[in-house]
Amino acid sequence: MSYTYCRHIALATVLSFLFACPQQASARKKDKTNGKGMAAYNATEPDQLAAKARDERRMVHASAFFMPTSNARINSRYREGIDVSHYQGSINWDEVVRGTQISYVYLKATEGASLVDDTYRRNLAEARRVGLSVGSYHFYRPNINWQEQFANLTSVVKREDQDLVPIIDIEHRGSVSSEAFIRDLKAFVAKVTEYYGKKPLLYTYHNFYNRYLLGEFSDYHFMIARYRSDSPILDDGKDYIMWQYTSTGSIPGIKGNVDRSKIMGEYSLYQVML
């Protein structure tokens, strides 16, 4: 072969190697994700999936930079949390965090078309001040127009004040038919999703889910209440992100009983970050 021809062959070989290597590296990364993480994608339907939680943790600061109206903070130190309302009276939040290994709290904000919890504003400010991740919940009343309930919720629970997606507390079917209950509840939940830009967390009791919500809201996360030592199993096999395991918890800084919950399995608090 001639010298010029040999140079052309050598150059072509080098260029081929340079173009091929990035493609092979990308393929290896993709294979690693598919091989190791797809089980989590297939097992959980909601929009914030377990396989993405680690990436979201690394992106928290970037998200805050690109969305200046978001002030969400995630405390991932512990896997347990509480929920409170006016029933707990005046809470010493400094004592709560000193004496209990919890990372998050859900505060009752609203109920029905007009009720606003009179401890909500103070609890919101104090719980965030002491470093807990904070979310708010609305107690849903099936007999009351859902548009009025939506107006009540959104007039009180401001997105910029929240660390976690709102909870819709679903405990009663009321006197409406099963069809009307599901229809109106779905309309309400969809509107809340649109307004806050994230799917809310749905809360209900184990037996209530199996009787009225079975197979519904398959792409939403749930907190399931069941006050026993063994975790609940839903009849349709759906996973849930949180288990409220007692309503008689004892917490320093809170007088009387308090609901306690914990994050399940491979789930993360980042999956309900607002």
URWO-V198898 format. One record per helix or strand of 2 or more residues. SS is the DSSP state (A for helix, B for strand). FROM is the first residue (numbers start at 1). TO is the last residue. If there is no record, write none. Layout:
ss = [SS:SS]
from = [FROM:FROM]
to = [TO:TO]
This chain:
ss = [A:A:B:A:A:B:B:A:B:A:A:B:A:B:A:B:B:B:A]
from = [3:50:80:86:93:104:115:120:133:146:159:167:178:201:206:222:242:258:269]
to = [43:66:84:88:99:111:116:129:139:156:161:169:196:205:213:225:249:263:272]
